[in-house]
């Protein structure tokens, strides 16, 4: 699971750099911040927050060790990470659908490969987020139970 996390982190860094470069190039050509430029820029921003999320939650791994203390992240970072995964999945669908209806087969194959990569990346991001959230929930429950046991031991002495 930690390997998946590191892979997602590396891929997210690459996507972030690519998105910011593309948005800068589009902005420098048109000198206006409209439609495609702003969409790429804001996707780059969610990607940057996703990098922060990956770095902060990397220490949660391996997920089966419950004796360590973990720093809880704000729900806004969880929400931004969910948004990043969904945006990548929907971006893949958005690339795939027009490509399927286009007539140029050579361009279609490359577009289909890119679209499938975005869809897989979005789904893996959401899956990893789900597994991490389940771990945090179980971790909190075990910590509460452990605290209750310690409280009971403290009152019986």
Secondary structure by P-SEA (a helix, b strand, c coil): caaaaaaaaaaaaaaaaaaaaaaaaaaaacccccaaaaaaaaaaaaaaaaaaaaaaaccccccccccbbbbbccaaaaaaaaaaaaaaaaaaaaaaaaaaacccaaaaaaaaaaaaaaaaaaaaaaaaaaaaaaaaaaaaaaaaaaaaaaaaaaaac
